Amino acid sequence: MRFFIIFSIFFGINLFALDEYQVTFETTLCSGEKGFGNVDIKKIERIESAECTYEGKKLQKMLVRDGSSYKIYMLTYDQAKEVMQDIKLYNRAKLKMMQNSNAVIISK
């Protein structure tokens, strides 16, 4: 039983580290004003086309869960692509961590 607890705690700590992953990105408003944002990767709900352009390029909007509503961040296509890549890498790392776990699950 002690073996199970030790590996479960180790495995849980690793998953906890992934749960705290933040994504930082540059924002661009339709007016051209720039800024940056930082959000918990698990709260990103979707990235879709926005209704405006900047310097002739369509912007993307990223919807991030904020309680019962959403915060909207405007991104250039390149920034949106980088955020999507971060999400893919996060999901791969989480899957790999679960697959490589030495945790033993005992059920009664």
The 8 nearest C-alpha neighbors of each residue, nearest first, counted from 0:
[[1, 3, 2, 4, 105, 5, 103, 104],
 [0, 2, 4, 3, 5, 6, 7, 8],
 [3, 1, 5, 0, 4, 6, 103, 7],
 [4, 2, 0, 1, 6, 5, 103, 7],
 [3, 5, 7, 1, 2, 6, 8, 0],
 [6, 4, 8, 2, 7, 3, 1, 9],
 [7, 5, 9, 102, 8, 3, 4, 10],
 [8, 6, 4, 10, 9, 5, 102, 11],
 [7, 9, 11, 5, 6, 10, 4, 12],
 [10, 8, 6, 12, 11, 7, 5, 13],
 [11, 9, 7, 13, 12, 8, 6, 14],
 [12, 10, 8, 14, 13, 9, 7, 15],
 [11, 13, 15, 9, 10, 14, 8, 16],
 [14, 12, 16, 10, 15, 11, 9, 17],
 [15, 13, 17, 11, 16, 12, 18, 10],
 [14, 16, 18, 12, 13, 17, 11, 19],
 [17, 15, 13, 14, 18, 19, 12, 20],
 [16, 18, 14, 15, 19, 20, 13, 93],
 [19, 17, 15, 16, 20, 14, 41, 40],
 [18, 20, 17, 16, 21, 15, 39, 40],
 [21, 19, 17, 18, 39, 40, 22, 16],
 [20, 22, 39, 38, 40, 19, 37, 23],
 [23, 21, 38, 37, 40, 39, 24, 20],
 [24, 22, 37, 36, 21, 38, 35, 25],
 [25, 23, 36, 35, 26, 37, 22, 78],
 [26, 24, 35, 34, 36, 78, 27, 74],
 [25, 27, 74, 35, 34, 33, 73, 24],
 [28, 26, 33, 74, 73, 32, 31, 75],
 [27, 29, 31, 30, 32, 73, 33, 26],
 [28, 30, 31, 53, 51, 52, 27, 32],
 [31, 29, 28, 32, 53, 27, 52, 33],
 [32, 30, 28, 29, 27, 33, 53, 54],
 [31, 33, 28, 30, 27, 34, 29, 26],
 [34, 32, 27, 26, 31, 28, 35, 25],
 [33, 35, 26, 25, 27, 32, 36, 28],
 [36, 34, 25, 26, 24, 37, 33, 23],
 [37, 35, 24, 23, 25, 38, 26, 34],
 [36, 38, 23, 22, 21, 24, 35, 39],
 [39, 37, 21, 22, 40, 36, 23, 42],
 [38, 40, 21, 41, 42, 20, 22, 19],
 [39, 41, 42, 21, 43, 22, 38, 20],
 [40, 42, 39, 43, 18, 44, 20, 38],
 [43, 41, 64, 63, 40, 39, 44, 38],
 [44, 42, 63, 41, 40, 45, 62, 64],
 [43, 45, 63, 62, 42, 64, 46, 61],
 [46, 44, 62, 61, 43, 47, 63, 60],
 [45, 47, 61, 60, 62, 59, 48, 79],
 [48, 46, 60, 59, 49, 45, 61, 62],
 [47, 49, 59, 60, 58, 50, 46, 57],
 [50, 48, 59, 60, 58, 51, 47, 57],
 [51, 49, 48, 52, 58, 57, 59, 60],
 [52, 50, 49, 29, 57, 58, 53, 56],
 [53, 51, 57, 56, 58, 55, 29, 54],
 [52, 54, 55, 56, 29, 31, 57, 58],
 [55, 53, 56, 52, 31, 57, 29, 30],
 [54, 56, 53, 52, 57, 51, 58, 29],
 [57, 55, 52, 53, 54, 58, 75, 76],
 [58, 56, 52, 51, 53, 59, 55, 49],
 [57, 59, 75, 49, 52, 74, 76, 51],
 [58, 60, 48, 49, 74, 47, 73, 75],
 [61, 59, 73, 49, 47, 72, 46, 74],
 [60, 62, 46, 72, 71, 45, 73, 63],
 [61, 63, 71, 45, 44, 70, 69, 43],
 [62, 64, 43, 70, 69, 42, 44, 65],
 [65, 63, 69, 42, 66, 68, 43, 44],
 [66, 64, 69, 68, 67, 70, 63, 42],
 [65, 67, 68, 64, 69, 63, 70, 42],
 [66, 68, 65, 69, 64, 70, 63, 42],
 [69, 67, 65, 66, 64, 70, 63, 62],
 [70, 68, 64, 65, 63, 62, 71, 67],
 [69, 71, 63, 62, 65, 64, 72, 68],
 [70, 72, 62, 61, 69, 60, 63, 73],
 [71, 73, 61, 60, 74, 26, 70, 62],
 [74, 72, 60, 26, 27, 59, 28, 61],
 [75, 73, 26, 59, 27, 58, 78, 79],
 [74, 76, 58, 78, 77, 59, 79, 27],
 [75, 77, 79, 78, 59, 58, 80, 74],
 [78, 76, 80, 75, 79, 81, 74, 82],
 [79, 77, 81, 75, 80, 76, 74, 82],
 [80, 78, 76, 82, 81, 77, 74, 75],
 [79, 81, 77, 83, 78, 82, 76, 84],
 [82, 80, 84, 78, 83, 79, 85, 77],
 [83, 81, 85, 79, 84, 80, 86, 78],
 [84, 82, 86, 80, 85, 81, 79, 87],
 [83, 85, 81, 87, 82, 86, 88, 80],
 [84, 86, 82, 88, 83, 87, 89, 81],
 [87, 85, 83, 89, 84, 88, 90, 82],
 [86, 88, 84, 90, 89, 85, 91, 83],
 [89, 87, 91, 85, 90, 86, 92, 84],
 [90, 88, 86, 92, 87, 91, 85, 93],
 [89, 91, 93, 87, 88, 92, 94, 86],
 [90, 92, 88, 94, 93, 89, 95, 87],
 [93, 91, 95, 89, 94, 90, 96, 88],
 [92, 94, 90, 96, 91, 95, 89, 97],
 [95, 93, 91, 97, 96, 92, 98, 90],
 [96, 94, 98, 92, 97, 93, 99, 91],
 [95, 97, 93, 99, 94, 98, 92, 100],
 [96, 98, 94, 100, 95, 99, 93, 10],
 [99, 97, 95, 96, 100, 94, 101, 93],
 [100, 98, 96, 97, 95, 101, 94, 102],
 [99, 101, 97, 102, 98, 96, 10, 6],
 [100, 102, 103, 99, 6, 10, 7, 98],
 [103, 101, 6, 100, 7, 104, 10, 3],
 [102, 104, 3, 105, 101, 6, 7, 2],
 [103, 105, 102, 106, 3, 7, 101, 4],
 [106, 104, 103, 107, 3, 0, 102, 4],
 [107, 105, 104, 103, 3, 0, 102, 4],
 [106, 105, 104, 0, 103, 3, 4, 1]]
